Amino acid sequence: MAKKFRKQQPGGTPATVALTTAGTAFTVHSYDHDPASPSYGEEAAEALGVSADRVFKTLVADVDGELVVAVVPVAGSLDLKALASAVGGKRAAMADPAAAERTTGYVRGGISPLGQRRRLRTVLDASAGSHSTICVSAGRRGLEVELSPSDLASLTEASLAPIGRA
């Protein structure tokens, strides 16, 4: 698959700005978001015709009082115990949605691991390494960015760990 560089378009997101600024190869995919969809990630996979194990959702969790970003396949769920362990914590719980939005600068369902208002410690599920490219939110519902897992890990300074459950 040929990788493309997308120039920043008016109306871009902090995620696409971060990718462009870093000179990272990526492709933007957009689709018509249905507000009634029960799962933003599964909606994205279906709309883009991409396997759900290649589309990753960005979740914000509270690990021992610290907000942490977890990036896991939409085909599964986040293992909170594994996330806590991956960052050297004891307890993890999903973060309050308002706190996640305020801290990242994105709205729920459109939180990207890239270009966050305040960079949070990030853990990328180890399964990402089995794909040449993965899709993550580009910072808006109905907008995904496709890039290599290694570029995502590098740009977010993410650690890789088995934090997803099938």
C-alpha positions in Angstrom: 0.0 0.0 0.0 1.4 3.4 -1.0 1.6 5.8 1.9 0.4 9.4 1.2 1.4 12.6 2.8 -1.7 14.8 3.4 -1.2 18.5 3.4 -3.0 20.3 6.2 -6.5 21.4 4.9 -8.6 24.1 6.4 -10.6 22.6 9.2 -7.9 20.1 10.0 -7.5 18.8 13.6 -4.7 19.0 16.1 -4.0 15.3 15.2 -3.5 16.0 11.5 -1.5 19.1 12.3 0.8 17.0 14.6 1.3 14.4 11.9 2.0 17.0 9.2 4.4 18.9 11.4 6.3 15.6 12.2 6.5 14.8 8.5 4.8 11.4 9.2 3.2 9.4 6.4 -0.5 9.1 6.9 -3.8 8.9 5.1 -7.0 10.6 6.3 -10.3 8.7 5.9 -13.6 10.4 6.4 -17.1 9.0 6.6 -20.6 10.2 7.5 -20.9 9.7 11.2 -24.3 8.5 12.5 -25.0 10.0 15.9 -27.3 7.1 16.7 -24.4 4.6 16.3 -23.8 2.6 19.5 -20.1 2.2 18.8 -18.0 4.9 17.2 -15.1 2.5 16.5 -17.2 -0.3 14.9 -19.0 2.3 12.9 -15.6 3.5 11.6 -14.5 0.0 10.7 -17.7 -0.7 8.8 -17.8 2.6 7.0 -14.2 2.4 5.9 -14.4 -1.3 5.0 -11.4 -2.1 7.3 -11.2 -5.1 9.6 -12.1 -4.1 13.2 -8.8 -5.5 14.5 -7.0 -2.7 12.5 -9.2 0.2 13.8 -8.1 1.3 17.3 -10.1 3.3 19.8 -8.6 5.8 22.1 -9.7 5.5 25.7 -8.8 7.6 28.7 -8.4 5.8 32.0 -7.6 7.0 35.5 -4.7 4.9 36.9 -4.0 5.7 40.6 -5.1 9.3 40.0 -3.2 9.9 36.8 -5.0 10.1 33.4 -3.6 7.6 30.9 -4.4 7.0 27.3 -5.1 3.4 26.1 -5.2 2.6 22.4 -6.9 -0.8 21.7 -8.7 -2.5 18.8 -12.4 -1.7 18.5 -13.0 -5.4 18.0 -12.3 -5.9 21.8 -12.2 -4.1 25.0 -9.6 -2.6 27.4 -8.3 -4.7 30.2 -8.0 -2.2 33.0 -5.9 -4.4 35.2 -3.4 -4.9 32.4 -3.3 -1.2 31.7 -2.6 -0.5 35.4 0.2 -3.0 35.3 1.6 -1.6 32.1 2.2 1.8 33.7 3.3 0.5 37.1 0.0 1.3 38.8 -2.3 -0.7 41.0 -5.9 0.3 40.1 -7.4 1.6 36.9 -10.9 2.8 36.0 -12.3 4.6 33.0 -11.8 8.4 33.4 -14.7 10.7 33.8 -15.7 11.7 30.2 -15.7 15.4 31.0 -12.2 15.1 32.4 -11.0 13.2 29.4 -12.5 15.8 27.0 -11.1 18.7 29.0 -7.6 17.2 29.2 -7.3 16.0 25.6 -9.2 18.8 23.9 -11.3 16.3 22.0 -14.9 15.2 22.3 -15.9 11.7 23.3 -16.0 9.5 20.2 -13.4 11.7 18.6 -10.5 11.5 21.0 -7.3 11.0 19.2 -4.0 9.7 20.7 -2.3 12.5 18.6 -2.3 16.2 19.1 -3.9 16.2 22.6 -4.1 19.5 24.5 -2.0 17.9 27.3 0.1 14.9 26.4 -0.8 12.0 28.5 1.1 8.8 29.1 0.0 6.4 26.3 -0.1 2.6 26.0 -0.7 1.0 22.6 -2.0 -2.5 22.6 0.7 -4.9 21.4 -1.5 -6.4 18.7 -1.0 -3.2 16.7 2.5 -4.5 15.8 0.9 -7.3 13.7 -0.4 -4.7 11.1 1.5 -2.6 8.7 -1.0 0.3 9.3 -3.8 0.9 11.8 -6.5 3.5 11.9 -7.1 5.8 14.9 -9.4 8.8 15.4 -8.1 11.9 13.6 -9.8 14.0 16.3 -13.3 14.3 15.1 -16.2 11.8 14.8 -16.3 10.6 11.2 -12.6 11.2 10.6 -9.9 8.5 11.0 -6.1 8.6 10.3 -4.2 5.6 9.0 -0.6 5.3 9.9 2.0 2.7 10.9 1.9 1.5 14.5 5.5 2.4 14.9 4.9 6.0 13.9 2.0 6.2 16.3 4.1 4.8 19.1 6.9 7.2 18.3 4.8 10.3 18.1 2.9 9.6 21.3 5.9 8.1 23.1 3.7 5.1 23.7 4.7 1.9 25.3 3.4 -1.3 23.8 1.7 -3.8 26.1 -1.1 -6.5 25.9 -3.9 -4.3 27.3 -6.7 -5.4 25.0 -9.2 -8.2 25.5 -10.9 -10.0 22.6 
